Amino acid sequence: MRQIPVDTSAAAVMVAQPPQPKVKDRRTGERAMDAETGAALSTVDVMFAANGEVEILSVTVPETGVSADLAMGTPVAITGLVARPWESEFNGKRRHGIAFRAVAVTSLAAGASMPKAA
């Protein structure tokens, strides 16, 4: 699958919604896992401000790469952010979008906890 690296160096990034477990199957509640590492996945909604524009991005991150205590408004650094275009068909309707994935979302607040160890 094509991945497009996203440059975050000139952006201001803050938590818009604290980390939530990423669910693979809503009917069963099965948790989504990283195919390569087996780590549980979470999503963190962030406010991404750059070039005079602001977007809310939902970023998928391995749970081991999420800083503890990411509350709304916490400034963060995003490591290894990539965008992945996707397309699907459901009930005869075509849908498409961009999924965001990162290695880590780390708090920039003073005294913040480091990501959980793998």
Secondary structure, DSSP 8 states (H G I E B T S, - for coil): ---EE---TT-EEEEEEEEEE-EEETTTTEE-B-TTT--BEEEEEEEEEETTEEEEEEEEEEGGGBBS---TT-BEEEES-EEEEEEEEETTEEEEEEEEE-SEEEE-STT---B---
